[in-house]
Amino acid sequence: MDITTFNQPGMQIIHRADEGLTRTAAQVAREASRADERSEEMETATVKSFAYEQQGYAGVRVVRAVDDTLGTLLNIKS
């Protein structure tokens, strides 16, 4: 059994969060270069950035939980 397969869901969550943050950062940069700095698009992108940040933190927690669980199982087996 390949141990790395257990971390795939957590890593996928982190990857999607990173992609989302990249997209929203580009959108915020585009909107900031325009004259109206308080546009609805910029506010929406900023809120989405916070959501992607939380998604990334959730992915990290999944990876840590898998790591802790596997460490516990390995300690029990040895």
N, CA, C and O atoms as a Tinker XYZ file with bonds, in Angstrom:
   312  protein
     1  N      0.843000   -1.171000    0.000000    73     2
     2  CA     0.000000    0.000000    0.000000    64     1     3
     3  C      0.892000    1.239000    0.000000    63     2     4     5
     4  O      1.850000    1.340000    0.767000    81     3
     5  N      0.554000    2.165000   -0.870000    73     3     6
     6  CA     1.328000    3.396000   -0.999000    64     5     7
     7  C      0.798000    4.432000   -0.007000    63     6     8     9
     8  O     -0.364000    4.830000   -0.077000    81     7
     9  N      1.644000    4.858000    0.900000    73     7    10
    10  CA     1.237000    5.801000    1.943000    64     9    11
    11  C      0.896000    7.164000    1.357000    63    10    12    13
    12  O      0.054000    7.868000    1.915000    81    11
    13  N      1.514000    7.556000    0.262000    73    11    14
    14  CA     1.275000    8.885000   -0.296000    64    13    15
    15  C     -0.158000    9.056000   -0.794000    63    14    16    17
    16  O     -0.626000   10.188000   -0.918000    81    15
    17  N     -0.862000    7.972000   -1.081000    73    15    18
    18  CA    -2.243000    8.108000   -1.550000    64    17    19
    19  C     -3.165000    8.667000   -0.473000    63    18    20    21
    20  O     -4.209000    9.238000   -0.792000    81    19
    21  N     -2.803000    8.515000    0.779000    73    19    22
    22  CA    -3.634000    9.045000    1.857000    64    21    23
    23  C     -3.612000   10.565000    1.898000    63    22    24    25
    24  O     -4.578000   11.186000    2.343000    81    23
    25  N     -2.523000   11.173000    1.440000    73    23    26
    26  CA    -2.405000   12.630000    1.470000    64    25    27
    27  C     -2.948000   13.310000    0.225000    63    26    28    29
    28  O     -2.998000   14.539000    0.182000    81    27
    29  N     -3.354000   12.561000   -0.782000    73    27    30
    30  CA    -3.815000   13.179000   -2.016000    64    29    31
    31  C     -5.002000   14.120000   -1.833000    63    30    32    33
    32  O     -4.977000   15.219000   -2.387000    81    31
    33  N     -6.046000   13.745000   -1.081000    73    31    34
    34  CA    -7.161000   14.690000   -0.928000    64    33    35
    35  C     -6.733000   16.017000   -0.295000    63    34    36    37
    36  O     -7.150000   17.082000   -0.751000    81    35
    37  N     -5.924000   15.960000    0.728000    73    35    38
    38  CA    -5.449000   17.182000    1.365000    64    37    39
    39  C     -4.609000   18.024000    0.418000    63    38    40    41
    40  O     -4.738000   19.247000    0.388000    81    39
    41  N     -3.757000   17.376000   -0.347000    73    39    42
    42  CA    -2.917000   18.099000   -1.292000    64    41    43
    43  C     -3.743000   18.704000   -2.421000    63    42    44    45
    44  O     -3.429000   19.791000   -2.904000    81    43
    45  N     -4.791000   18.012000   -2.843000    73    43    46
    46  CA    -5.674000   18.557000   -3.874000    64    45    47
    47  C     -6.396000   19.805000   -3.371000    63    46    48    49
    48  O     -6.563000   20.775000   -4.111000    81    47
    49  N     -6.821000   19.775000   -2.116000    73    47    50
    50  CA    -7.475000   20.950000   -1.527000    64    49    51
    51  C     -6.508000   22.135000   -1.522000    63    50    52    53
    52  O     -6.880000   23.250000   -1.888000    81    51
    53  N     -5.279000   21.887000   -1.107000    73    51    54
    54  CA    -4.270000   22.947000   -1.068000    64    53    55
    55  C     -4.001000   23.478000   -2.475000    63    54    56    57
    56  O     -3.871000   24.687000   -2.668000    81    55
    57  N     -3.917000   22.587000   -3.450000    73    55    58
    58  CA    -3.659000   22.997000   -4.836000    64    57    59
    59  C     -4.804000   23.866000   -5.371000    63    58    60    61
    60  O     -4.557000   24.895000   -5.999000    81    59
    61  N     -6.061000   23.454000   -5.124000    73    59    62
    62  CA    -7.202000   24.250000   -5.580000    64    61    63
    63  C     -7.232000   25.616000   -4.902000    63    62    64    65
    64  O     -7.563000   26.621000   -5.532000    81    63
    65  N     -6.890000   25.651000   -3.630000    73    63    66
    66  CA    -6.848000   26.926000   -2.916000    64    65    67
    67  C     -5.774000   27.836000   -3.513000    63    66    68    69
    68  O     -5.994000   29.036000   -3.677000    81    67
    69  N     -4.621000   27.267000   -3.834000    73    67    70
    70  CA    -3.538000   28.040000   -4.431000    64    69    71
    71  C     -3.951000   28.602000   -5.791000    63    70    72    73
    72  O     -3.683000   29.763000   -6.100000    81    71
    73  N     -4.603000   27.772000   -6.596000    73    71    74
    74  CA    -5.077000   28.247000   -7.902000    64    73    75
    75  C     -6.099000   29.369000   -7.740000    63    74    76    77
    76  O     -6.062000   30.363000   -8.466000    81    75
    77  N     -7.005000   29.203000   -6.790000    73    75    78
    78  CA    -8.017000   30.229000   -6.547000    64    77    79
    79  C     -7.396000   31.535000   -6.079000    63    78    80    81
    80  O     -7.806000   32.613000   -6.509000    81    79
    81  N     -6.409000   31.439000   -5.199000    73    79    82
    82  CA    -5.728000   32.643000   -4.727000    64    81    83
    83  C     -4.989000   33.340000   -5.859000    63    82    84    85
    84  O     -4.952000   34.569000   -5.917000    81    83
    85  N     -4.408000   32.569000   -6.748000    73    83    86
    86  CA    -3.712000   33.154000   -7.893000    64    85    87
    87  C     -4.686000   33.911000   -8.783000    63    86    88    89
    88  O     -4.405000   35.027000   -9.218000    81    87
    89  N     -5.846000   33.290000   -9.052000    73    87    90
    90  CA    -6.860000   33.952000   -9.891000    64    89    91
    91  C     -7.373000   35.235000   -9.239000    63    90    92    93
    92  O     -7.460000   36.274000   -9.894000    81    91
    93  N     -7.711000   35.166000   -7.962000    73    91    94
    94  CA    -8.271000   36.349000   -7.312000    64    93    95
    95  C     -7.225000   37.441000   -7.133000    63    94    96    97
    96  O     -7.561000   38.625000   -7.177000    81    95
    97  N     -5.966000   37.067000   -6.934000    73    95    98
    98  CA    -4.906000   38.079000   -6.838000    64    97    99
    99  C     -4.770000   38.832000   -8.155000    63    98   100   101
   100  O     -4.587000   40.050000   -8.164000    81    99
   101  N     -4.861000   38.110000   -9.259000    73    99   102
   102  CA    -4.789000   38.755000  -10.577000    64   101   103
   103  C     -5.993000   39.678000  -10.781000    63   102   104   105
   104  O     -5.860000   40.766000  -11.341000    81   103
   105  N     -7.157000   39.241000  -10.328000    73   103   106
   106  CA    -8.352000   40.060000  -10.469000    64   105   107
   107  C     -8.254000   41.328000   -9.613000    63   106   108   109
   108  O     -8.623000   42.411000  -10.065000    81   107
   109  N     -7.763000   41.195000   -8.394000    73   107   110
   110  CA    -7.583000   42.359000   -7.528000    64   109   111
   111  C     -6.579000   43.320000   -8.162000    63   110   112   113
   112  O     -6.783000   44.534000   -8.131000    81   111
   113  N     -5.510000   42.799000   -8.730000    73   111   114
   114  CA    -4.507000   43.654000   -9.371000    64   113   115
   115  C     -5.105000   44.406000  -10.557000    63   114   116   117
   116  O     -4.830000   45.590000  -10.750000    81   115
   117  N     -5.927000   43.713000  -11.352000    73   115   118
   118  CA    -6.573000   44.381000  -12.494000    64   117   119
   119  C     -7.498000   45.493000  -12.018000    63   118   120   121
   120  O     -7.483000   46.603000  -12.550000    81   119
   121  N     -8.298000   45.179000  -11.013000    73   119   122
   122  CA    -9.253000   46.162000  -10.508000    64   121   123
   123  C     -8.543000   47.338000   -9.834000    63   122   124   125
   124  O     -9.005000   48.475000   -9.924000    81   123
   125  N     -7.434000   47.072000   -9.168000    73   123   126
   126  CA    -6.690000   48.140000   -8.491000    64   125   127
   127  C     -6.069000   49.107000   -9.489000    63   126   128   129
   128  O     -5.853000   50.276000   -9.168000    81   127
   129  N     -5.781000   48.630000  -10.697000    73   127   130
   130  CA    -5.169000   49.502000  -11.696000    64   129   131
   131  C     -6.187000   50.440000  -12.333000    63   130   132   133
   132  O     -5.810000   51.403000  -13.001000    81   131
   133  N     -7.459000   50.168000  -12.133000    73   131   134
   134  CA    -8.502000   51.046000  -12.665000    64   133   135
   135  C     -8.704000   52.232000  -11.736000    63   134   136   137
   136  O     -8.191000   52.254000  -10.617000    81   135
   137  N     -9.444000   53.203000  -12.204000    73   135   138
   138  CA    -9.643000   54.426000  -11.423000    64   137   139
   139  C    -10.469000   54.184000  -10.157000    63   138   140   141
   140  O    -10.175000   54.760000   -9.110000    81   139
   141  N    -11.502000   53.334000  -10.242000    73   139   142
   142  CA   -12.389000   53.096000   -9.100000    64   141   143
   143  C    -11.848000   51.944000   -8.269000    63   142   144   145
   144  O    -12.011000   50.779000   -8.631000    81   143
   145  N    -11.207000   52.269000   -7.158000    73   143   146
   146  CA   -10.583000   51.238000   -6.328000    64   145   147
   147  C    -11.587000   50.457000   -5.486000    63   146   148   149
   148  O    -11.245000   49.393000   -4.970000    81   147
   149  N    -12.814000   50.949000   -5.332000    73   147   150
   150  CA   -13.800000   50.282000   -4.492000    64   149   151
   151  C    -14.892000   49.652000   -5.369000    63   150   152   153
   152  O    -16.081000   49.799000   -5.088000    81   151
   153  N    -14.491000   48.974000   -6.396000    73   151   154
   154  CA   -15.458000   48.341000   -7.280000    64   153   155
   155  C    -16.001000   47.062000   -6.644000    63   154   156   157
   156  O    -15.373000   46.463000   -5.771000    81   155
   157  N    -17.163000   46.671000   -7.099000    73   155   158
   158  CA   -17.785000   45.453000   -6.585000    64   157   159
   159  C    -16.952000   44.227000   -6.940000    63   158   160   161
   160  O    -16.870000   43.286000   -6.151000    81   159
   161  N    -16.333000   44.227000   -8.120000    73   159   162
   162  CA   -15.502000   43.101000   -8.541000    64   161   163
   163  C    -14.298000   42.930000   -7.617000    63   162   164   165
   164  O    -13.900000   41.808000   -7.304000    81   163
   165  N    -13.731000   44.037000   -7.191000    73   163   166
   166  CA   -12.573000   43.962000   -6.303000    64   165   167
   167  C    -12.991000   43.439000   -4.934000    63   166   168   169
   168  O    -12.288000   42.624000   -4.337000    81   167
   169  N    -14.118000   43.898000   -4.444000    73   167   170
   170  CA   -14.598000   43.416000   -3.151000    64   169   171
   171  C    -14.930000   41.926000   -3.212000    63   170   172   173
   172  O    -14.631000   41.178000   -2.281000    81   171
   173  N    -15.548000   41.501000   -4.311000    73   171   174
   174  CA   -15.866000   40.080000   -4.492000    64   173   175
   175  C    -14.592000   39.243000   -4.538000    63   174   176   177
   176  O    -14.515000   38.184000   -3.915000    81   175
   177  N    -13.603000   39.716000   -5.272000    73   175   178
   178  CA   -12.328000   38.987000   -5.368000    64   177   179
   179  C    -11.632000   38.912000   -4.008000    63   178   180   181
   180  O    -11.018000   37.899000   -3.675000    81   179
   181  N    -11.732000   39.980000   -3.233000    73   179   182
   182  CA   -11.115000   39.983000   -1.915000    64   181   183
   183  C    -11.793000   38.975000   -0.996000    63   182   184   185
   184  O    -11.116000   38.249000   -0.268000    81   183
   185  N    -13.117000   38.923000   -1.023000    73   183   186
   186  CA   -13.853000   37.951000   -0.209000    64   185   187
   187  C    -13.519000   36.525000   -0.645000    63   186   188   189
   188  O    -13.330000   35.643000    0.193000    81   187
   189  N    -13.447000   36.305000   -1.951000    73   187   190
   190  CA   -13.081000   34.978000   -2.459000    64   189   191
   191  C    -11.673000   34.598000   -2.001000    63   190   192   193
   192  O    -11.408000   33.433000   -1.705000    81   191
   193  N    -10.772000   35.581000   -1.942000    73   191   194
   194  CA    -9.405000   35.307000   -1.485000    64   193   195
   195  C     -9.406000   34.776000   -0.059000    63   194   196   197
   196  O     -8.680000   33.837000    0.268000    81   195
   197  N    -10.230000   35.390000    0.784000    73   195   198
   198  CA   -10.331000   34.909000    2.167000    64   197   199
   199  C    -10.883000   33.490000    2.222000    63   198   200   201
   200  O    -10.448000   32.678000    3.038000    81   199
   201  N    -11.845000   33.197000    1.347000    73   199   202
   202  CA   -12.411000   31.839000    1.303000    64   201   203
   203  C    -11.359000   30.828000    0.845000    63   202   204   205
   204  O    -11.257000   29.738000    1.406000    81   203
   205  N    -10.582000   31.192000   -0.172000    73   203   206
   206  CA    -9.518000   30.298000   -0.633000    64   205   207
   207  C     -8.442000   30.118000    0.430000    63   206   208   209
   208  O     -7.871000   29.036000    0.561000    81   207
   209  N     -8.167000   31.167000    1.184000    73   207   210
   210  CA    -7.195000   31.064000    2.273000    64   209   211
   211  C     -7.668000   30.031000    3.301000    63   210   212   213
   212  O     -6.888000   29.190000    3.747000    81   211
   213  N     -8.937000   30.101000    3.669000    73   211   214
   214  CA    -9.489000   29.149000    4.628000    64   213   215
   215  C     -9.487000   27.731000    4.053000    63   214   216   217
   216  O     -9.248000   26.761000    4.773000    81   215
   217  N     -9.753000   27.623000    2.759000    73   215   218
   218  CA    -9.702000   26.317000    2.097000    64   217   219
   219  C     -8.287000   25.750000    2.178000    63   218   220   221
   220  O     -8.113000   24.558000    2.427000    81   219
   221  N     -7.290000   26.584000    1.973000    73   219   222
   222  CA    -5.903000   26.139000    2.079000    64   221   223
   223  C     -5.567000   25.665000    3.484000    63   222   224   225
   224  O     -4.899000   24.646000    3.662000    81   223
   225  N     -6.036000   26.410000    4.483000    73   223   226
   226  CA    -5.809000   25.996000    5.871000    64   225   227
   227  C     -6.481000   24.648000    6.154000    63   226   228   229
   228  O     -5.929000   23.807000    6.864000    81   227
   229  N     -7.667000   24.456000    5.595000    73   227   230
   230  CA    -8.360000   23.174000    5.785000    64   229   231
   231  C     -7.557000   22.035000    5.161000    63   230   232   233
   232  O     -7.447000   20.959000    5.748000    81   231
   233  N     -6.997000   22.268000    3.974000    73   231   234
   234  CA    -6.166000   21.250000    3.338000    64   233   235
   235  C     -4.953000   20.895000    4.170000    63   234   236   237
   236  O     -4.579000   19.727000    4.271000    81   235
   237  N     -4.338000   21.906000    4.766000    73   235   238
   238  CA    -3.184000   21.665000    5.632000    64   237   239
   239  C     -3.597000   20.830000    6.841000    63   238   240   241
   240  O     -2.872000   19.926000    7.255000    81   239
   241  N     -4.761000   21.137000    7.402000    73   239   242
   242  CA    -5.233000   20.365000    8.561000    64   241   243
   243  C     -5.497000   18.911000    8.174000    63   242   244   245
   244  O     -5.245000   18.005000    8.969000    81   243
   245  N     -6.004000   18.678000    6.957000    73   243   246
   246  CA    -6.230000   17.301000    6.486000    64   245   247
   247  C     -4.898000   16.567000    6.384000    63   246   248   249
   248  O     -4.771000   15.434000    6.848000    81   247
   249  N     -3.909000   17.213000    5.777000    73   247   250
   250  CA    -2.591000   16.584000    5.619000    64   249   251
   251  C     -1.973000   16.288000    6.988000    63   250   252   253
   252  O     -1.393000   15.221000    7.195000    81   251
   253  N     -2.099000   17.229000    7.914000    73   251   254
   254  CA    -1.548000   16.998000    9.262000    64   253   255
   255  C     -2.267000   15.850000    9.971000    63   254   256   257
   256  O     -1.636000   15.041000   10.651000    81   255
   257  N     -3.587000   15.786000    9.810000    73   255   258
   258  CA    -4.349000   14.708000   10.458000    64   257   259
   259  C     -3.939000   13.350000    9.897000    63   258   260   261
   260  O     -3.792000   12.384000   10.646000    81   259
   261  N     -3.757000   13.278000    8.589000    73   259   262
   262  CA    -3.307000   12.024000    7.969000    64   261   263
   263  C     -1.916000   11.671000    8.472000    63   262   264   265
   264  O     -1.644000   10.517000    8.804000    81   263
   265  N     -1.042000   12.661000    8.529000    73   263   266
   266  CA     0.317000   12.432000    9.003000    64   265   267
   267  C      0.325000   11.929000   10.448000    63   266   268   269
   268  O      1.025000   10.972000   10.779000    81   267
   269  N     -0.459000   12.584000   11.297000    73   267   270
   270  CA    -0.539000   12.163000   12.697000    64   269   271
   271  C     -1.104000   10.751000   12.831000    63   270   272   273
   272  O     -0.608000    9.949000   13.621000    81   271
   273  N     -2.134000   10.458000   12.059000    73   271   274
   274  CA    -2.758000    9.134000   12.117000    64   273   275
   275  C     -1.789000    8.053000   11.652000    63   274   276   277
   276  O     -1.670000    7.004000   12.285000    81   275
   277  N     -1.101000    8.311000   10.549000    73   275   278
   278  CA    -0.132000    7.328000   10.065000    64   277   279
   279  C      1.022000    7.159000   11.052000    63   278   280   281
   280  O      1.522000    6.052000   11.253000    81   279
   281  N      1.440000    8.270000   11.665000    73   279   282
   282  CA     2.498000    8.167000   12.673000    64   281   283
   283  C      2.068000    7.335000   13.854000    63   282   284   285
   284  O      2.851000    6.538000   14.372000    81   283
   285  N      0.829000    7.508000   14.291000    73   283   286
   286  CA     0.299000    6.720000   15.392000    64   285   287
   287  C      0.217000    5.237000   15.024000    63   286   288   289
   288  O      0.575000    4.364000   15.814000    81   287
   289  N     -0.261000    4.977000   13.811000    73   287   290
   290  CA    -0.348000    3.579000   13.367000    64   289   291
   291  C      1.019000    2.920000   13.271000    63   290   292   293
   292  O      1.184000    1.754000   13.631000    81   291
   293  N      1.995000    3.674000   12.784000    73   291   294
   294  CA     3.347000    3.124000   12.689000    64   293   295
   295  C      3.931000    2.873000   14.075000    63   294   296   297
   296  O      4.650000    1.894000   14.275000    81   295
   297  N      3.632000    3.744000   15.032000    73   295   298
   298  CA     4.117000    3.556000   16.395000    64   297   299
   299  C      3.468000    2.321000   17.036000    63   298   300   301
   300  O      4.120000    1.578000   17.769000    81   299
   301  N      2.199000    2.118000   16.753000    73   299   302
   302  CA     1.501000    0.947000   17.306000    64   301   303
   303  C      2.061000   -0.330000   16.714000    63   302   304   305
   304  O      2.239000   -1.320000   17.425000    81   303
   305  N      2.344000   -0.320000   15.409000    73   303   306
   306  CA     2.840000   -1.515000   14.729000    64   305   307
   307  C      4.269000   -1.871000   15.137000    63   306   308   309
   308  O      4.645000   -3.042000   15.100000    81   307
   309  N      5.054000   -0.891000   15.518000    73   307   310
   310  CA     6.470000   -1.172000   15.810000    64   309   311
   311  C      6.717000   -1.579000   17.229000    63   310   312
   312  O      7.859000   -1.842000   17.605000    81   311
